[in-house]
Structure formats: structure tokens, C-alpha cells
Amino acid sequence: MVALMMPLVIFIPPFFAEQMDLGMAVVGGIFTLGRLFDVVTDPVVGSVMDRFQTHFSKRAWVVIGAVPLALATFQIFFDPADNSSSLMYWVVVMYAGWTLTNLGLYSWGAEVSEDYHQRSRIMGAIQVANSIGE
């Protein structure tokens, strides 16, 4: 999942600032607002996941989040609009999908085993896979 975010923060801001003539300050502001939205949604999504754990497994949240994440990634990378409101919309959708998939993955990894040491190994493996993805 980290492999998705690296190109987003390295290549997309200069592209929208220079090629789409939005300016680096506008693009930086859009991504900052997107991250602030992400800060607010993380605890809300965590609470919703805990509340609906009997209806959905953690795997379901990963799949649910993959849909807006994939759609927004496509829009940002392959079909960019040349206005700031469209970019802001897709950045918010992308971070919402990112939140669902990330929180679903980490909470699922923490629930796979009842053994503390096994859970530590699982979470360590997730982190190693993320690091390799970078």
C-alpha cells in the first residue's frame, strides 16, 4: 500500500502544479486539507469498524475501501482534471479509501491470532511488506 502513496506525494504535486497550472501552493493546500480530512476520519472509521464488527469482517473493510481508493487513484493518475475542486474531491475520496483499507488491514492482522507473539509476528510481516513496497 505504501507503494501507491510514494508516487502520489513525489510525482503528482509537481505535475498538477506545473502541467495543470494550479500552482504548488494550491496543490500543497489541497493535499494538506486531504490529510487533515484523513486525521478526522481515522478515529471515526475505527469506531464504525468496531461497532459493525458482527456484520462485517475486517477483510470486508479492506475490500470496501479498495473501491474508492482504486477509483480515486485512477482519476488522479490517469484522468486528471485541470481544476483544483476536482483534485480536492479525488484526494478526499482517495484518503477515505486509504483509511478503510489501512485500518481494516491493521485491525484484521491484530485479530488473526489470539497469541500475543503470533500477532506481533503478523504485524511485523505487514510492516516488512510495506517497507519492501517502498
Secondary structure, 3 states (H helix, E strand, C coil): CHHHHHHHHHCHHHHHHHHCCCCHHHHHHHHHHHHHHHHHHHHHHHHHHHHCCCCCCHHHHHHHHHHHHHHHHHHHHHCCCCCHHHHHHHHHHHHHHHHHHHHHHHHHHHHCCCCHHHHHHHHHHHHHHHHHHC
